[in-house]
Amino acid sequence: MYAASKAFFYALSRSGSLKRLASRYGMANEDSFARRFIAGETIEEAIGCARKLQARGMLLTLDYLGESVRTVEEATTATREYLRLIDVIVASGIERNVSLKLTQLGIDIDRATVVDNLRRILGPAHTHDFFVRIDMEESAYTEVTLEVFETLWQQGYHHVGVALQAYLYRTEKDVQRMNELGARVRLVKGAYKEPPAVAHQKKADVDAAFIRLMRLLLDGGVYPAIATHDPAMLDATTAYAKERGVTPDRYEFQMLFGIRRDLQASLVAQGYRMRIYIPFGQQWFPYFMRRLGERPANVAFVLKSLVRER
Ligand SMILES: Cc1cc2nc3c(=O)[nH]c(=O)nc-3n(C[C@H](O)[C@H](O)[C@H](O)COP(=O)(O)OP(=O)(O)OC[C@H]3O[C@@H](n4cnc5c(N)ncnc54)[C@H](O)[C@@H]3O)c2cc1C
């Protein structure tokens, strides 16, 4: 069921007519269904959400949605959008932290293009004291993403980290690889449809891997981010941190905008660091469909608001 649900929503996410329908209704009003998970279509809307979350004691990272560009021009446009985002964040005074995807910056074109575009972002990001997180995408991109990351790391860009996915069998080695480098890792369960040849399919196996990797990161990593909404994973993390004497300033939790807001607030109240991943932009449909695939109950919520709006 766990893997099947992701596969079903992955297939739907490629439907052009569904995309058109969703785009028409999803963000139209203040209470449209996609707004539960997406901060808005403009940078200004995202900054507005960020300010509210900061006022509640949360940390944040802004993600300019967009993936899978196929041409150099599209990759250049996405790079420029990130450069503008950096400027607007600096002017706004909110925390300086962004997340991005290498398929946005041209990884499907060639390695030189993506390295070049990422460097164009990391330069000003460094000047303005930003942290940049590289999201992890489908398993076909794992190795090349890490290699691009390492190339820039070796060129002296250390205000950047990667996400690693617990569902992939290879991730234990990747955690060790990043720990040895001294790079910051965001640990996630993994959001894409992956075959049994490369990834665990059962929730119990993914959870067990997540706990093993969380421990490796708390023991030997640099300021790891434990990104999950799963209470069992959160409890396992706080318990292990206490057992090993890892104080709450040496790691952080991360959650997605709009998901388990109750847990977000309660962890902050308990004195833990909680970073909210704030996605925004016009290309929100694939991100939105991944959130539905994680929790099919969200579909009922979407359908109800669609009926209301029509
Ligand atoms: C900050 C952050 C960054 C991420 N970056 C990446 C990345 O770079 N690459 C990647 O592959 N994945 C990424 N993910 C997604 C991640 O891989 C999982 O798909 C997602 O977090 C759901 O897994 P979970 O750990 O919350 O546990 P699950 O076992 O899926 O869920 C646990 C509980 O959380 C709640 N929940 C989870 N998802 C939803 C939802 N969509 N709607 C409502 N409630 C929900 C439910 O209460 C559920 O019972 C990221 C997640 C976070 C929090």
The ligand as an ORCA input file, in Angstrom:
! r2SCAN-3c Opt
* xyz 0 1
  C      11.799     19.407      5.429
  C      11.578     18.258      4.486
  C      12.309     18.185      3.326
  C      12.154     17.109      2.465
  N      12.982     16.978      1.380
  C      12.927     15.857      0.626
  C      13.883     15.614     -0.397
  O      14.809     16.388     -0.637
  N      13.742     14.465     -1.132
  C      12.742     13.549     -0.882
  O      12.687     12.510     -1.550
  N      11.832     13.776      0.073
  C      11.884     14.902      0.849
  N      10.972     15.083      1.848
  C       9.765     14.212      1.929
  C      10.035     12.936      2.687
  O      10.885     12.095      1.933
  C       8.739     12.186      2.986
  O       8.136     11.826      1.780
  C       7.729     12.983      3.804
  O       8.363     13.733      4.796
  C       6.720     12.017      4.503
  O       7.405     11.143      5.348
  P       7.385     11.243      6.947
  O       8.807     11.123      7.406
  O       6.702     12.454      7.403
  O       6.699      9.895      7.430
  P       5.358      9.163      7.008
  O       5.471      7.797      7.613
  O       5.097      9.266      5.559
  O       4.245      9.996      7.765
  C       4.172     10.086      9.173
  C       2.986     10.932      9.562
  O       3.204     12.273      9.118
  C       2.012     12.845      8.625
  N       2.175     13.108      7.172
  C       3.200     12.698      6.395
  N       3.051     13.143      5.129
  C       1.890     13.838      5.132
  C       1.188     14.545      4.121
  N       1.638     14.614      2.882
  N       0.035     15.145      4.473
  C      -0.438     15.095      5.732
  N       0.190     14.433      6.730
  C       1.329     13.817      6.443
  C       0.929     11.859      8.901
  O       0.409     12.153     10.178
  C       1.683     10.542      8.906
  O       1.031      9.539      9.649
  C      11.157     16.125      2.741
  C      10.421     16.195      3.923
  C      10.626     17.233      4.799
  C       9.861     17.240      6.077
*
